[in-house]
Amino acid sequence: MNELITYHCEDGVALLTLNNGKVNAISPAVVEAFNTALDRAEQDRAVVVITGQPGILSGGYDLKVMTSGPQAAIDLVSAGSSLSRRLLAHPFPVIAACPGNAVAKGAFLLLSSDYRIGVDGPYKICLNEVQIGMTMHHAGITLARDRLQPAAFQRAVINAEVFDPQQAREAGFLDKVVSPEQLHEAALAAAHALKKLNMRAHRETKLKVRKVLLETLDEAIGLDKVY
């Protein structure tokens, strides 16, 4: 398994841990490692838990790639959006255990998961694209509109508002906030609770609930490939 994402499966729970530098930047190699890990989790028929390092889930796309040229940026965003779509349609439950900051694509990983647990503290959860001079991509708008509260959606996407964990829970980025010491235990407890679901019913219901979102996301991914 690629070191960028470590994979550990035990008792039907697959733990995917991002490990790419100080901010866990999402690069093409990280997206590839993500997909490989998800393939393995499907084979293991495991509930997925996505997490990062203490204080950080991810700071977003690798800026070296994003600034290296328009096509490289488009390709990375497209791959990242396709990853989000895969997570949203994953046949087994997906939990995000956010150990701190989640910025840009890091926050979109939260919006792509079925259940999201964050930690209390001076952490930032935000979609900062507008702040750093990037027009929000169609796929990002589609995903944020579906998962965030309406008022928070406008503020998060258009104003690049920064939310602390408690505000992020109210906005729709998170479902639960715990202390940093409780995160791992809380994520495992959630995973074992979700393991009790009938997985066929979970998968089929998820696809029904998200049918319009997935179709709209497919269209948005296509639009984002044009520049």
N, C-alpha and C positions, 0 to 999 in steps of 0.2 A: 504494500500500500504506500502510495506517495506520502512523503513526510509532511506535505502541505496540509493534509487532512489525515489525522490518525483515526483508525477504525478499531473499535473494541465492541464486540458483541457478547453479551452474557444474559442468560435467562430471558431471551426473546427481546432484548433491548439493545439497539445498535447506537453507540455513542460516537458521533462524528465531531472531532475537535479541530477547528481551524488553527493553523500554526504557520503564519506567514509574516514574520517580522513584527514590529511594534504595533502596527495597526491592522494586522490581518488583512492586508490589501487583497482584493479580488482580482486576480490576474487570469489570463487564459488557462494557465496551468492549474490554478485553483479550481476553476469551473470544471476542467477535465477531471481533476481529482474528486470533486464533488459527485460528478456523474458516476465515476467508478465506484465510489463508496455507496451511492444509492443503488447501483446494480447489485452490489454485494448484500445490502440490507434487504432488497427484494428476495434474493436467493435464500437469505436466512429467515425470511418471513418475520422480520423484526419491526417493532415500533422504533422510530428514529428520533434521536435527541441530537440537536445541533447546538454546539457551544463553541466558546473561544477561550482566550486566556483571561486571567484575572484582570478586570477593568475594561475589557474590550471584547465585543463580538466581532465587529469589523468596522473599519473606517471608510469602506466603500471601494470602488474600482481603483485599480493601480493607476495612479496619475501619470506614471512614466509611459504607460501604454496609451492612456487617453490623450496625451499631448504629443504623441509621436506621429500623428497624422490622422486625417478624417476617417480613412477606411479602417485603420486599426481600432479607432474608438467605436465605430459602428459595429465592427465584428465582435468586440468585447461586450458591448451593451446588448447586442442580439443574443450572444451566448448566455449572458447573465439573465436576460428576460426569459429565454427558453428554460433555464434552470428553475426560475420562479414558477413557470407554468408546470414544469415537471413536479415540483414540490406540491403545488396546489392540487394536482391530480394523482399524487402518489397513492398506491393501493393500501398502504398502511399508515397509521397516524404519524404525524410529524410534530414534534415538540421543539420549540426554540428555547434554550436556556441561556439567556443573555446576561453575561457577567459584568456588564458595564456599559460603555458607549456603543451605540449602534447608529452609524451615520451613513447617509446615502444608501448604497446597495446593502450595507449592514442593516439598515432599517427595513429595506425591502425584503430581506430574509425573514424578518419578523412577520411582515405582512403576507408572506408566502407559506407560513406554518399554521397548523391547525390549532395549536395551543402555545401560548407565549408566556414565559416566566422571566421577569427581570429582577434586578437587585436594587435595593434602596441605596441612595448615596448621591454624590455630586456628579452624576453621569448625564450625558447628552444623548438623546434619541431624536434624530431629525433627518429631514430630506433637505440637504444644504445646496442642491444643484444651483438654484437661482443666486444664492449668496456667492458662489465661486464662478459665476459667469456662464453656467450651462443651462440652456433651455431644457426644461423637463421633457423627457421622452414620452411618447404616446403610451408605451407599455407601463411606465411608472405611474402616469396619471390614471390609467385604467385600474391598476392594482390598488393605488391609494384611495381612489373613489369608492371602490367596493369594500375595503376593509376598515377605513377610518370613519369616525363620526363626521357628519356633513360639515359642521362648522370647523372642526379641526382639519378636515381635508383641505379646505380653502386656505387656512392659515399655514398648514404644513407645506403645501405644494407651491403656492403663490408667494408667500411671505418668508419661506424657509425658517419658520419658527422653531426654536429649540425647546424641547420638552424634557423636564426631568422625569425620572421613572414613574412617579405617582401621576404626573400630568399625562405621561405617555399611556398609562393604563386607562385614564379617562378618555383620551383621544382615540384609542383603539389599536395602538401599537402593541400593547401588552394586555394580558388577561389577569395576571397576578404579579404582585411585587413582594419579595421576601428579603431577608438579610443576606448578605454575601455568603455567610457561613451555611445558610440553609438551602442555597441554590441547588447543589447536586442532589441532596436528599429530596427536595421538592420535585425536581425533574424526574427522578426515578419513581417517586410515588405517583406522579401523573402518568408516567409511562406504564406502570403496572396496572393502574386503573383503566387506562385505554386498552390494555391487552385483553381485558375481559369482554370487549366488544365482539360482536360477530363481524369478522373482517370482510366477509362478502357484503353484508348489509352496509357496513361502514363505507366501503369502496363505492358501491352503487349509489348510496345516498349522497356521498360527497360529489360524485360526478353529476347527479341531478341538481343539487343545490348550486353547483358552480358552472353549470352548462353555459349560461349566458356570459359569465365572466371569462371562461376559457375561450369561447368563440370570439369575444371582443378582444381578448388578449392576443389571439392569433392574428387578428387584423392589425392590431397595434404594432406587433413585432414586425409585420410586413411593412407598415408605414415607416418604421424607424430605420429600415434598411435603405431608404432613399434620402439622399442629401444633395 
